[in-house]
Amino acid sequence: MASLTISAPAKINLFLDIMGRRPDGYHTISGIMQAISLCDTVTLTLKPVIGEEAPRYTLTCTNPDLPTDGKNLALRAAFAFFDATGTGN
């Protein structure tokens, strides 16, 4: 299985103004942020899909407190990327 492991740096919002809500449910914001030395380690692993009824993309996480469904922003961003680029077949 192919895997990619990266560090996802944390940030501190020095200024954040929520200006409104977009039609897609996200917010329009204005802000200043600074990356800091703390980070999460993220590993993406490609696994074969077995059977026609199996979901094409799934998310698993070692932290049981984090959602792994459509509430997870990383998964939503991945679906938006796949839709925009046509690579989610």
HTML snippet that shows the backbone in 3Dmol.js (N, CA, C, O; Angstrom):
<script src="https://3Dmol.org/build/3Dmol-min.js"></script>
<div id="view" style="width:600px;height:400px;position:relative"></div>
<script>
const pdb = `
ATOM      1  N   MET A   1       0.834  -1.182   0.000  1.00  0.00           N
ATOM      2  CA  MET A   1       0.000   0.000   0.000  1.00  0.00           C
ATOM      3  C   MET A   1       0.883   1.252   0.000  1.00  0.00           C
ATOM      4  O   MET A   1       1.867   1.330   0.736  1.00  0.00           O
ATOM      5  N   ALA A   2       0.522   2.214  -0.825  1.00  0.00           N
ATOM      6  CA  ALA A   2       1.260   3.469  -0.895  1.00  0.00           C
ATOM      7  C   ALA A   2       0.826   4.371   0.251  1.00  0.00           C
ATOM      8  O   ALA A   2      -0.366   4.508   0.529  1.00  0.00           O
ATOM      9  N   SER A   3       1.813   4.991   0.923  1.00  0.00           N
ATOM     10  CA  SER A   3       1.524   5.894   2.033  1.00  0.00           C
ATOM     11  C   SER A   3       2.330   7.175   1.904  1.00  0.00           C
ATOM     12  O   SER A   3       3.401   7.195   1.298  1.00  0.00           O
ATOM     13  N   LEU A   4       1.803   8.232   2.478  1.00  0.00           N
ATOM     14  CA  LEU A   4       2.477   9.514   2.550  1.00  0.00           C
ATOM     15  C   LEU A   4       2.280  10.038   3.963  1.00  0.00           C
ATOM     16  O   LEU A   4       1.148  10.135   4.436  1.00  0.00           O
ATOM     17  N   THR A   5       3.374  10.378   4.641  1.00  0.00           N
ATOM     18  CA  THR A   5       3.293  10.939   5.987  1.00  0.00           C
ATOM     19  C   THR A   5       3.871  12.345   5.950  1.00  0.00           C
ATOM     20  O   THR A   5       4.980  12.560   5.460  1.00  0.00           O
ATOM     21  N   ILE A   6       3.107  13.301   6.474  1.00  0.00           N
ATOM     22  CA  ILE A   6       3.540  14.697   6.496  1.00  0.00           C
ATOM     23  C   ILE A   6       3.252  15.297   7.862  1.00  0.00           C
ATOM     24  O   ILE A   6       2.446  14.769   8.628  1.00  0.00           O
ATOM     25  N   SER A   7       3.921  16.409   8.161  1.00  0.00           N
ATOM     26  CA  SER A   7       3.633  17.188   9.363  1.00  0.00           C
ATOM     27  C   SER A   7       2.691  18.314   8.962  1.00  0.00           C
ATOM     28  O   SER A   7       2.908  18.985   7.953  1.00  0.00           O
ATOM     29  N   ALA A   8       1.658  18.515   9.745  1.00  0.00           N
ATOM     30  CA  ALA A   8       0.700  19.598   9.517  1.00  0.00           C
ATOM     31  C   ALA A   8       0.892  20.610  10.634  1.00  0.00           C
ATOM     32  O   ALA A   8       0.427  20.393  11.753  1.00  0.00           O
ATOM     33  N   PRO A   9       1.582  21.729  10.341  1.00  0.00           N
ATOM     34  CA  PRO A   9       1.892  22.678  11.409  1.00  0.00           C
ATOM     35  C   PRO A   9       0.658  23.364  11.973  1.00  0.00           C
ATOM     36  O   PRO A   9      -0.317  23.617  11.266  1.00  0.00           O
ATOM     37  N   ALA A  10       0.727  23.656  13.256  1.00  0.00           N
ATOM     38  CA  ALA A  10      -0.342  24.406  13.916  1.00  0.00           C
ATOM     39  C   ALA A  10      -0.162  25.886  13.617  1.00  0.00           C
ATOM     40  O   ALA A  10       0.886  26.314  13.131  1.00  0.00           O
ATOM     41  N   LYS A  11      -1.193  26.655  13.912  1.00  0.00           N
ATOM     42  CA  LYS A  11      -1.128  28.099  13.727  1.00  0.00           C
ATOM     43  C   LYS A  11      -1.849  28.776  14.880  1.00  0.00           C
ATOM     44  O   LYS A  11      -2.687  28.182  15.557  1.00  0.00           O
ATOM     45  N   ILE A  12      -1.499  30.023  15.076  1.00  0.00           N
ATOM     46  CA  ILE A  12      -2.185  30.866  16.050  1.00  0.00           C
ATOM     47  C   ILE A  12      -2.824  32.003  15.269  1.00  0.00           C
ATOM     48  O   ILE A  12      -2.176  32.649  14.445  1.00  0.00           O
ATOM     49  N   ASN A  13      -4.101  32.239  15.537  1.00  0.00           N
ATOM     50  CA  ASN A  13      -4.773  33.380  14.926  1.00  0.00           C
ATOM     51  C   ASN A  13      -4.441  34.622  15.746  1.00  0.00           C
ATOM     52  O   ASN A  13      -4.864  34.750  16.895  1.00  0.00           O
ATOM     53  N   LEU A  14      -3.680  35.538  15.143  1.00  0.00           N
ATOM     54  CA  LEU A  14      -3.361  36.795  15.812  1.00  0.00           C
ATOM     55  C   LEU A  14      -4.533  37.767  15.703  1.00  0.00           C
ATOM     56  O   LEU A  14      -4.737  38.619  16.567  1.00  0.00           O
ATOM     57  N   PHE A  15      -5.291  37.620  14.628  1.00  0.00           N
ATOM     58  CA  PHE A  15      -6.498  38.412  14.394  1.00  0.00           C
ATOM     59  C   PHE A  15      -7.430  37.564  13.549  1.00  0.00           C
ATOM     60  O   PHE A  15      -6.991  36.934  12.586  1.00  0.00           O
ATOM     61  N   LEU A  16      -8.707  37.538  13.892  1.00  0.00           N
ATOM     62  CA  LEU A  16      -9.679  36.767  13.119  1.00  0.00           C
ATOM     63  C   LEU A  16     -11.022  37.479  13.175  1.00  0.00           C
ATOM     64  O   LEU A  16     -11.582  37.707  14.248  1.00  0.00           O
ATOM     65  N   ASP A  17     -11.524  37.821  11.999  1.00  0.00           N
ATOM     66  CA  ASP A  17     -12.827  38.463  11.890  1.00  0.00           C
ATOM     67  C   ASP A  17     -13.704  37.606  10.992  1.00  0.00           C
ATOM     68  O   ASP A  17     -13.390  37.418   9.816  1.00  0.00           O
ATOM     69  N   ILE A  18     -14.797  37.087  11.531  1.00  0.00           N
ATOM     70  CA  ILE A  18     -15.745  36.313  10.733  1.00  0.00           C
ATOM     71  C   ILE A  18     -16.690  37.314  10.092  1.00  0.00           C
ATOM     72  O   ILE A  18     -17.447  37.998  10.781  1.00  0.00           O
ATOM     73  N   MET A  19     -16.640  37.395   8.758  1.00  0.00           N
ATOM     74  CA  MET A  19     -17.342  38.449   8.041  1.00  0.00           C
ATOM     75  C   MET A  19     -18.724  38.035   7.557  1.00  0.00           C
ATOM     76  O   MET A  19     -19.556  38.895   7.268  1.00  0.00           O
ATOM     77  N   GLY A  20     -18.981  36.756   7.464  1.00  0.00           N
ATOM     78  CA  GLY A  20     -20.284  36.304   7.009  1.00  0.00           C
ATOM     79  C   GLY A  20     -20.253  34.837   6.653  1.00  0.00           C
ATOM     80  O   GLY A  20     -19.198  34.203   6.666  1.00  0.00           O
ATOM     81  N   ARG A  21     -21.409  34.306   6.337  1.00  0.00           N
ATOM     82  CA  ARG A  21     -21.529  32.891   5.973  1.00  0.00           C
ATOM     83  C   ARG A  21     -21.766  32.785   4.473  1.00  0.00           C
ATOM     84  O   ARG A  21     -22.572  33.520   3.903  1.00  0.00           O
ATOM     85  N   ARG A  22     -21.047  31.855   3.841  1.00  0.00           N
ATOM     86  CA  ARG A  22     -21.201  31.608   2.416  1.00  0.00           C
ATOM     87  C   ARG A  22     -22.341  30.627   2.194  1.00  0.00           C
ATOM     88  O   ARG A  22     -22.772  29.956   3.131  1.00  0.00           O
ATOM     89  N   PRO A  23     -22.836  30.536   0.956  1.00  0.00           N
ATOM     90  CA  PRO A  23     -23.926  29.593   0.665  1.00  0.00           C
ATOM     91  C   PRO A  23     -23.565  28.129   0.937  1.00  0.00           C
ATOM     92  O   PRO A  23     -24.451  27.315   1.198  1.00  0.00           O
ATOM     93  N   ASP A  24     -22.259  27.784   0.878  1.00  0.00           N
ATOM     94  CA  ASP A  24     -21.842  26.397   1.111  1.00  0.00           C
ATOM     95  C   ASP A  24     -21.682  26.070   2.594  1.00  0.00           C
ATOM     96  O   ASP A  24     -21.277  24.959   2.937  1.00  0.00           O
ATOM     97  N   GLY A  25     -21.994  27.022   3.483  1.00  0.00           N
ATOM     98  CA  GLY A  25     -21.926  26.765   4.917  1.00  0.00           C
ATOM     99  C   GLY A  25     -20.625  27.201   5.560  1.00  0.00           C
ATOM    100  O   GLY A  25     -20.559  27.324   6.784  1.00  0.00           O
ATOM    101  N   TYR A  26     -19.577  27.440   4.764  1.00  0.00           N
ATOM    102  CA  TYR A  26     -18.325  27.949   5.314  1.00  0.00           C
ATOM    103  C   TYR A  26     -18.461  29.443   5.575  1.00  0.00           C
ATOM    104  O   TYR A  26     -19.442  30.059   5.158  1.00  0.00           O
ATOM    105  N   HIS A  27     -17.483  30.029   6.262  1.00  0.00           N
ATOM    106  CA  HIS A  27     -17.520  31.453   6.576  1.00  0.00           C
ATOM    107  C   HIS A  27     -16.474  32.213   5.770  1.00  0.00           C
ATOM    108  O   HIS A  27     -15.405  31.684   5.465  1.00  0.00           O
ATOM    109  N   THR A  28     -16.789  33.444   5.432  1.00  0.00           N
ATOM    110  CA  THR A  28     -15.817  34.364   4.875  1.00  0.00           C
ATOM    111  C   THR A  28     -15.099  34.996   6.058  1.00  0.00           C
ATOM    112  O   THR A  28     -15.732  35.509   6.981  1.00  0.00           O
ATOM    113  N   ILE A  29     -13.757  34.954   6.021  1.00  0.00           N
ATOM    114  CA  ILE A  29     -12.994  35.474   7.154  1.00  0.00           C
ATOM    115  C   ILE A  29     -11.903  36.416   6.673  1.00  0.00           C
ATOM    116  O   ILE A  29     -11.502  36.396   5.510  1.00  0.00           O
ATOM    117  N   SER A  30     -11.444  37.228   7.586  1.00  0.00           N
ATOM    118  CA  SER A  30     -10.269  38.061   7.393  1.00  0.00           C
ATOM    119  C   SER A  30      -9.409  37.828   8.624  1.00  0.00           C
ATOM    120  O   SER A  30      -9.915  37.827   9.746  1.00  0.00           O
ATOM    121  N   GLY A  31      -8.115  37.630   8.423  1.00  0.00           N
ATOM    122  CA  GLY A  31      -7.309  37.356   9.594  1.00  0.00           C
ATOM    123  C   GLY A  31      -5.824  37.387   9.330  1.00  0.00           C
ATOM    124  O   GLY A  31      -5.368  37.455   8.189  1.00  0.00           O
ATOM    125  N   ILE A  32      -5.086  37.336  10.418  1.00  0.00           N
ATOM    126  CA  ILE A  32      -3.631  37.216  10.384  1.00  0.00           C
ATOM    127  C   ILE A  32      -3.281  36.026  11.256  1.00  0.00           C
ATOM    128  O   ILE A  32      -3.722  35.936  12.402  1.00  0.00           O
ATOM    129  N   MET A  33      -2.486  35.109  10.711  1.00  0.00           N
ATOM    130  CA  MET A  33      -2.110  33.919  11.469  1.00  0.00           C
ATOM    131  C   MET A  33      -0.610  33.702  11.407  1.00  0.00           C
ATOM    132  O   MET A  33       0.066  34.187  10.500  1.00  0.00           O
ATOM    133  N   GLN A  34      -0.103  32.973  12.376  1.00  0.00           N
ATOM    134  CA  GLN A  34       1.315  32.658  12.453  1.00  0.00           C
ATOM    135  C   GLN A  34       1.480  31.171  12.706  1.00  0.00           C
ATOM    136  O   GLN A  34       0.904  30.630  13.650  1.00  0.00           O
ATOM    137  N   ALA A  35       2.266  30.507  11.865  1.00  0.00           N
ATOM    138  CA  ALA A  35       2.583  29.098  12.085  1.00  0.00           C
ATOM    139  C   ALA A  35       3.483  28.979  13.316  1.00  0.00           C
ATOM    140  O   ALA A  35       4.300  29.860  13.583  1.00  0.00           O
ATOM    141  N   ILE A  36       3.325  27.890  14.057  1.00  0.00           N
ATOM    142  CA  ILE A  36       4.162  27.639  15.228  1.00  0.00           C
ATOM    143  C   ILE A  36       4.774  26.246  15.106  1.00  0.00           C
ATOM    144  O   ILE A  36       4.448  25.501  14.183  1.00  0.00           O
ATOM    145  N   SER A  37       5.656  25.899  16.032  1.00  0.00           N
ATOM    146  CA  SER A  37       6.414  24.657  15.907  1.00  0.00           C
ATOM    147  C   SER A  37       5.622  23.393  16.247  1.00  0.00           C
ATOM    148  O   SER A  37       6.076  22.296  15.919  1.00  0.00           O
ATOM    149  N   LEU A  38       4.460  23.504  16.888  1.00  0.00           N
ATOM    150  CA  LEU A  38       3.633  22.327  17.148  1.00  0.00           C
ATOM    151  C   LEU A  38       3.057  21.818  15.845  1.00  0.00           C
ATOM    152  O   LEU A  38       2.795  22.596  14.929  1.00  0.00           O
ATOM    153  N   CYS A  39       2.857  20.507  15.759  1.00  0.00           N
ATOM    154  CA  CYS A  39       2.274  19.969  14.529  1.00  0.00           C
ATOM    155  C   CYS A  39       1.608  18.623  14.802  1.00  0.00           C
ATOM    156  O   CYS A  39       1.899  17.945  15.787  1.00  0.00           O
ATOM    157  N   ASP A  40       0.707  18.267  13.895  1.00  0.00           N
ATOM    158  CA  ASP A  40       0.137  16.928  13.853  1.00  0.00           C
ATOM    159  C   ASP A  40       0.905  16.148  12.792  1.00  0.00           C
ATOM    160  O   ASP A  40       1.423  16.733  11.842  1.00  0.00           O
ATOM    161  N   THR A  41       0.978  14.854  12.950  1.00  0.00           N
ATOM    162  CA  THR A  41       1.531  13.996  11.919  1.00  0.00           C
ATOM    163  C   THR A  41       0.361  13.322  11.220  1.00  0.00           C
ATOM    164  O   THR A  41      -0.456  12.653  11.853  1.00  0.00           O
ATOM    165  N   VAL A  42       0.293  13.508   9.913  1.00  0.00           N
ATOM    166  CA  VAL A  42      -0.813  12.979   9.117  1.00  0.00           C
ATOM    167  C   VAL A  42      -0.257  11.935   8.157  1.00  0.00           C
ATOM    168  O   VAL A  42       0.706  12.193   7.435  1.00  0.00           O
ATOM    169  N   THR A  43      -0.870  10.759   8.156  1.00  0.00           N
ATOM    170  CA  THR A  43      -0.477   9.705   7.227  1.00  0.00           C
ATOM    171  C   THR A  43      -1.662   9.374   6.342  1.00  0.00           C
ATOM    172  O   THR A  43      -2.743   9.043   6.830  1.00  0.00           O
ATOM    173  N   LEU A  44      -1.453   9.464   5.037  1.00  0.00           N
ATOM    174  CA  LEU A  44      -2.453   9.080   4.054  1.00  0.00           C
ATOM    175  C   LEU A  44      -2.024   7.754   3.451  1.00  0.00           C
ATOM    176  O   LEU A  44      -0.886   7.611   3.005  1.00  0.00           O
ATOM    177  N   THR A  45      -2.927   6.786   3.436  1.00  0.00           N
ATOM    178  CA  THR A  45      -2.614   5.458   2.915  1.00  0.00           C
ATOM    179  C   THR A  45      -3.672   5.041   1.910  1.00  0.00           C
ATOM    180  O   THR A  45      -4.867   5.088   2.198  1.00  0.00           O
ATOM    181  N   LEU A  46      -3.232   4.638   0.739  1.00  0.00           N
ATOM    182  CA  LEU A  46      -4.143   4.105  -0.265  1.00  0.00           C
ATOM    183  C   LEU A  46      -4.384   2.632   0.031  1.00  0.00           C
ATOM    184  O   LEU A  46      -3.442   1.860   0.213  1.00  0.00           O
ATOM    185  N   LYS A  47      -5.641   2.258   0.077  1.00  0.00           N
ATOM    186  CA  LYS A  47      -6.001   0.862   0.301  1.00  0.00           C
ATOM    187  C   LYS A  47      -6.949   0.433  -0.808  1.00  0.00           C
ATOM    188  O   LYS A  47      -7.737   1.246  -1.290  1.00  0.00           O
ATOM    189  N   PRO A  48      -6.888  -0.812  -1.216  1.00  0.00           N
ATOM    190  CA  PRO A  48      -7.780  -1.258  -2.285  1.00  0.00           C
ATOM    191  C   PRO A  48      -9.239  -1.261  -1.844  1.00  0.00           C
ATOM    192  O   PRO A  48      -9.560  -1.543  -0.689  1.00  0.00           O
ATOM    193  N   VAL A  49     -10.106  -0.941  -2.787  1.00  0.00           N
ATOM    194  CA  VAL A  49     -11.548  -0.996  -2.552  1.00  0.00           C
ATOM    195  C   VAL A  49     -12.005  -2.402  -2.897  1.00  0.00           C
ATOM    196  O   VAL A  49     -11.709  -2.902  -3.982  1.00  0.00           O
ATOM    197  N   ILE A  50     -12.726  -3.049  -1.980  1.00  0.00           N
ATOM    198  CA  ILE A  50     -13.179  -4.417  -2.200  1.00  0.00           C
ATOM    199  C   ILE A  50     -14.687  -4.413  -2.356  1.00  0.00           C
ATOM    200  O   ILE A  50     -15.410  -3.986  -1.456  1.00  0.00           O
ATOM    201  N   GLY A  51     -15.159  -4.884  -3.486  1.00  0.00           N
ATOM    202  CA  GLY A  51     -16.594  -4.960  -3.732  1.00  0.00           C
ATOM    203  C   GLY A  51     -17.162  -3.660  -4.259  1.00  0.00           C
ATOM    204  O   GLY A  51     -16.647  -2.582  -3.959  1.00  0.00           O
ATOM    205  N   GLU A  52     -18.206  -3.756  -5.035  1.00  0.00           N
ATOM    206  CA  GLU A  52     -18.810  -2.581  -5.650  1.00  0.00           C
ATOM    207  C   GLU A  52     -19.545  -1.708  -4.643  1.00  0.00           C
ATOM    208  O   GLU A  52     -19.723  -0.515  -4.890  1.00  0.00           O
ATOM    209  N   GLU A  53     -19.977  -2.265  -3.519  1.00  0.00           N
ATOM    210  CA  GLU A  53     -20.722  -1.498  -2.526  1.00  0.00           C
ATOM    211  C   GLU A  53     -19.812  -0.774  -1.537  1.00  0.00           C
ATOM    212  O   GLU A  53     -20.285   0.036  -0.740  1.00  0.00           O
ATOM    213  N   ALA A  54     -18.506  -1.059  -1.583  1.00  0.00           N
ATOM    214  CA  ALA A  54     -17.582  -0.426  -0.642  1.00  0.00           C
ATOM    215  C   ALA A  54     -17.454   1.061  -0.965  1.00  0.00           C
ATOM    216  O   ALA A  54     -17.433   1.432  -2.139  1.00  0.00           O
ATOM    217  N   PRO A  55     -17.368   1.922   0.054  1.00  0.00           N
ATOM    218  CA  PRO A  55     -17.185   3.351  -0.221  1.00  0.00           C
ATOM    219  C   PRO A  55     -15.842   3.606  -0.889  1.00  0.00           C
ATOM    220  O   PRO A  55     -14.851   2.945  -0.582  1.00  0.00           O
ATOM    221  N   ARG A  56     -15.817   4.556  -1.793  1.00  0.00           N
ATOM    222  CA  ARG A  56     -14.588   4.858  -2.535  1.00  0.00           C
ATOM    223  C   ARG A  56     -13.531   5.497  -1.625  1.00  0.00           C
ATOM    224  O   ARG A  56     -12.341   5.211  -1.756  1.00  0.00           O
ATOM    225  N   TYR A  57     -13.966   6.354  -0.711  1.00  0.00           N
ATOM    226  CA  TYR A  57     -13.048   7.029   0.202  1.00  0.00           C
ATOM    227  C   TYR A  57     -13.576   6.917   1.628  1.00  0.00           C
ATOM    228  O   TYR A  57     -14.764   7.109   1.883  1.00  0.00           O
ATOM    229  N   THR A  58     -12.689   6.610   2.531  1.00  0.00           N
ATOM    230  CA  THR A  58     -13.052   6.575   3.943  1.00  0.00           C
ATOM    231  C   THR A  58     -11.954   7.273   4.741  1.00  0.00           C
ATOM    232  O   THR A  58     -10.846   7.475   4.243  1.00  0.00           O
ATOM    233  N   LEU A  59     -12.262   7.631   5.950  1.00  0.00           N
ATOM    234  CA  LEU A  59     -11.309   8.283   6.833  1.00  0.00           C
ATOM    235  C   LEU A  59     -11.279   7.522   8.139  1.00  0.00           C
ATOM    236  O   LEU A  59     -12.325   7.234   8.720  1.00  0.00           O
ATOM    237  N   THR A  60     -10.088   7.197   8.600  1.00  0.00           N
ATOM    238  CA  THR A  60      -9.920   6.603   9.923  1.00  0.00           C
ATOM    239  C   THR A  60      -8.968   7.496  10.704  1.00  0.00           C
ATOM    240  O   THR A  60      -8.168   8.228  10.121  1.00  0.00           O
ATOM    241  N   CYS A  61      -9.060   7.429  12.015  1.00  0.00           N
ATOM    242  CA  CYS A  61      -8.234   8.288  12.862  1.00  0.00           C
ATOM    243  C   CYS A  61      -7.944   7.556  14.169  1.00  0.00           C
ATOM    244  O   CYS A  61      -8.795   6.835  14.690  1.00  0.00           O
ATOM    245  N   THR A  62      -6.745   7.746  14.688  1.00  0.00           N
ATOM    246  CA  THR A  62      -6.380   7.111  15.950  1.00  0.00           C
ATOM    247  C   THR A  62      -6.993   7.819  17.154  1.00  0.00           C
ATOM    248  O   THR A  62      -6.988   7.278  18.259  1.00  0.00           O
ATOM    249  N   ASN A  63      -7.524   9.030  16.947  1.00  0.00           N
ATOM    250  CA  ASN A  63      -8.182   9.770  18.024  1.00  0.00           C
ATOM    251  C   ASN A  63      -9.690   9.564  17.899  1.00  0.00           C
ATOM    252  O   ASN A  63     -10.295  10.081  16.961  1.00  0.00           O
ATOM    253  N   PRO A  64     -10.310   8.828  18.811  1.00  0.00           N
ATOM    254  CA  PRO A  64     -11.745   8.540  18.700  1.00  0.00           C
ATOM    255  C   PRO A  64     -12.639   9.763  18.883  1.00  0.00           C
ATOM    256  O   PRO A  64     -13.836   9.698  18.601  1.00  0.00           O
ATOM    257  N   ASP A  65     -12.075  10.878  19.351  1.00  0.00           N
ATOM    258  CA  ASP A  65     -12.866  12.097  19.534  1.00  0.00           C
ATOM    259  C   ASP A  65     -13.075  12.872  18.236  1.00  0.00           C
ATOM    260  O   ASP A  65     -13.930  13.755  18.174  1.00  0.00           O
ATOM    261  N   LEU A  66     -12.303  12.549  17.203  1.00  0.00           N
ATOM    262  CA  LEU A  66     -12.423  13.268  15.936  1.00  0.00           C
ATOM    263  C   LEU A  66     -13.424  12.562  15.020  1.00  0.00           C
ATOM    264  O   LEU A  66     -13.421  11.334  14.924  1.00  0.00           O
ATOM    265  N   PRO A  67     -14.282  13.338  14.344  1.00  0.00           N
ATOM    266  CA  PRO A  67     -15.249  12.709  13.436  1.00  0.00           C
ATOM    267  C   PRO A  67     -14.553  12.159  12.195  1.00  0.00           C
ATOM    268  O   PRO A  67     -13.569  12.727  11.721  1.00  0.00           O
ATOM    269  N   THR A  68     -15.060  11.076  11.685  1.00  0.00           N
ATOM    270  CA  THR A  68     -14.507  10.473  10.469  1.00  0.00           C
ATOM    271  C   THR A  68     -15.556  10.433   9.356  1.00  0.00           C
ATOM    272  O   THR A  68     -15.400   9.718   8.366  1.00  0.00           O
ATOM    273  N   ASP A  69     -16.621  11.208   9.533  1.00  0.00           N
ATOM    274  CA  ASP A  69     -17.685  11.267   8.524  1.00  0.00           C
ATOM    275  C   ASP A  69     -17.670  12.644   7.858  1.00  0.00           C
ATOM    276  O   ASP A  69     -16.642  13.321   7.864  1.00  0.00           O
ATOM    277  N   GLY A  70     -18.774  13.053   7.296  1.00  0.00           N
ATOM    278  CA  GLY A  70     -18.874  14.318   6.593  1.00  0.00           C
ATOM    279  C   GLY A  70     -18.695  15.541   7.468  1.00  0.00           C
ATOM    280  O   GLY A  70     -18.631  16.655   6.950  1.00  0.00           O
ATOM    281  N   LYS A  71     -18.611  15.368   8.779  1.00  0.00           N
ATOM    282  CA  LYS A  71     -18.346  16.493   9.679  1.00  0.00           C
ATOM    283  C   LYS A  71     -16.858  16.847   9.703  1.00  0.00           C
ATOM    284  O   LYS A  71     -16.495  17.927  10.169  1.00  0.00           O
ATOM    285  N   ASN A  72     -15.998  15.964   9.215  1.00  0.00           N
ATOM    286  CA  ASN A  72     -14.560  16.179   9.241  1.00  0.00           C
ATOM    287  C   ASN A  72     -14.166  17.091   8.085  1.00  0.00           C
ATOM    288  O   ASN A  72     -14.403  16.764   6.922  1.00  0.00           O
ATOM    289  N   LEU A  73     -13.563  18.238   8.405  1.00  0.00           N
ATOM    290  CA  LEU A  73     -13.207  19.212   7.374  1.00  0.00           C
ATOM    291  C   LEU A  73     -12.143  18.689   6.417  1.00  0.00           C
ATOM    292  O   LEU A  73     -12.158  19.051   5.240  1.00  0.00           O
ATOM    293  N   ALA A  74     -11.230  17.859   6.879  1.00  0.00           N
ATOM    294  CA  ALA A  74     -10.213  17.303   5.984  1.00  0.00           C
ATOM    295  C   ALA A  74     -10.868  16.415   4.920  1.00  0.00           C
ATOM    296  O   ALA A  74     -10.496  16.473   3.748  1.00  0.00           O
ATOM    297  N   LEU A  75     -11.827  15.607   5.324  1.00  0.00           N
ATOM    298  CA  LEU A  75     -12.523  14.741   4.372  1.00  0.00           C
ATOM    299  C   LEU A  75     -13.366  15.577   3.416  1.00  0.00           C
ATOM    300  O   LEU A  75     -13.409  15.299   2.218  1.00  0.00           O
ATOM    301  N   ARG A  76     -14.039  16.604   3.944  1.00  0.00           N
ATOM    302  CA  ARG A  76     -14.822  17.484   3.076  1.00  0.00           C
ATOM    303  C   ARG A  76     -13.928  18.196   2.069  1.00  0.00           C
ATOM    304  O   ARG A  76     -14.308  18.357   0.910  1.00  0.00           O
ATOM    305  N   ALA A  77     -12.739  18.625   2.501  1.00  0.00           N
ATOM    306  CA  ALA A  77     -11.794  19.274   1.591  1.00  0.00           C
ATOM    307  C   ALA A  77     -11.326  18.302   0.517  1.00  0.00           C
ATOM    308  O   ALA A  77     -11.185  18.680  -0.646  1.00  0.00           O
ATOM    309  N   ALA A  78     -11.085  17.055   0.899  1.00  0.00           N
ATOM    310  CA  ALA A  78     -10.667  16.043  -0.086  1.00  0.00           C
ATOM    311  C   ALA A  78     -11.762  15.828  -1.126  1.00  0.00           C
ATOM    312  O   ALA A  78     -11.475  15.766  -2.322  1.00  0.00           O
ATOM    313  N   PHE A  79     -13.016  15.713  -0.684  1.00  0.00           N
ATOM    314  CA  PHE A  79     -14.118  15.539  -1.639  1.00  0.00           C
ATOM    315  C   PHE A  79     -14.240  16.745  -2.552  1.00  0.00           C
ATOM    316  O   PHE A  79     -14.478  16.584  -3.749  1.00  0.00           O
ATOM    317  N   ALA A  80     -14.083  17.956  -2.015  1.00  0.00           N
ATOM    318  CA  ALA A  80     -14.149  19.167  -2.844  1.00  0.00           C
ATOM    319  C   ALA A  80     -13.025  19.172  -3.872  1.00  0.00           C
ATOM    320  O   ALA A  80     -13.237  19.549  -5.025  1.00  0.00           O
ATOM    321  N   PHE A  81     -11.819  18.750  -3.453  1.00  0.00           N
ATOM    322  CA  PHE A  81     -10.687  18.664  -4.381  1.00  0.00           C
ATOM    323  C   PHE A  81     -10.973  17.663  -5.485  1.00  0.00           C
ATOM    324  O   PHE A  81     -10.763  17.961  -6.661  1.00  0.00           O
ATOM    325  N   PHE A  82     -11.452  16.470  -5.120  1.00  0.00           N
ATOM    326  CA  PHE A  82     -11.744  15.444  -6.113  1.00  0.00           C
ATOM    327  C   PHE A  82     -12.812  15.920  -7.101  1.00  0.00           C
ATOM    328  O   PHE A  82     -12.700  15.690  -8.305  1.00  0.00           O
ATOM    329  N   ASP A  83     -13.843  16.581  -6.583  1.00  0.00           N
ATOM    330  CA  ASP A  83     -14.907  17.091  -7.452  1.00  0.00           C
ATOM    331  C   ASP A  83     -14.372  18.168  -8.394  1.00  0.00           C
ATOM    332  O   ASP A  83     -14.686  18.160  -9.585  1.00  0.00           O
ATOM    333  N   ALA A  84     -13.574  19.085  -7.875  1.00  0.00           N
ATOM    334  CA  ALA A  84     -13.064  20.196  -8.681  1.00  0.00           C
ATOM    335  C   ALA A  84     -12.079  19.746  -9.747  1.00  0.00           C
ATOM    336  O   ALA A  84     -12.005  20.341 -10.822  1.00  0.00           O
ATOM    337  N   THR A  85     -11.321  18.694  -9.447  1.00  0.00           N
ATOM    338  CA  THR A  85     -10.291  18.243 -10.383  1.00  0.00           C
ATOM    339  C   THR A  85     -10.722  17.058 -11.224  1.00  0.00           C
ATOM    340  O   THR A  85     -10.015  16.656 -12.147  1.00  0.00           O
ATOM    341  N   GLY A  86     -11.877  16.499 -10.908  1.00  0.00           N
ATOM    342  CA  GLY A  86     -12.338  15.329 -11.651  1.00  0.00           C
ATOM    343  C   GLY A  86     -11.531  14.083 -11.371  1.00  0.00           C
ATOM    344  O   GLY A  86     -11.536  13.150 -12.174  1.00  0.00           O
ATOM    345  N   THR A  87     -10.827  14.049 -10.232  1.00  0.00           N
ATOM    346  CA  THR A  87      -9.973  12.898  -9.921  1.00  0.00           C
ATOM    347  C   THR A  87     -10.614  11.926  -8.952  1.00  0.00           C
ATOM    348  O   THR A  87      -9.962  10.979  -8.513  1.00  0.00           O
ATOM    349  N   GLY A  88     -11.871  12.137  -8.608  1.00  0.00           N
ATOM    350  CA  GLY A  88     -12.513  11.287  -7.608  1.00  0.00           C
ATOM    351  C   GLY A  88     -13.247  10.094  -8.162  1.00  0.00           C
ATOM    352  O   GLY A  88     -14.123   9.546  -7.492  1.00  0.00           O
ATOM    353  N   ASN A  89     -12.917   9.676  -9.366  1.00  0.00           N
ATOM    354  CA  ASN A  89     -13.643   8.539  -9.974  1.00  0.00           C
ATOM    355  C   ASN A  89     -13.394   7.279  -9.212  1.00  0.00           C
ATOM    356  O   ASN A  89     -13.918   6.225  -9.572  1.00  0.00           O
TER     357      ASN A  89
END
`;
const viewer = $3Dmol.createViewer("view");
viewer.addModel(pdb, "pdb");
viewer.setStyle({}, {cartoon: {color: "spectrum"}});
viewer.zoomTo();
viewer.render();
</script>
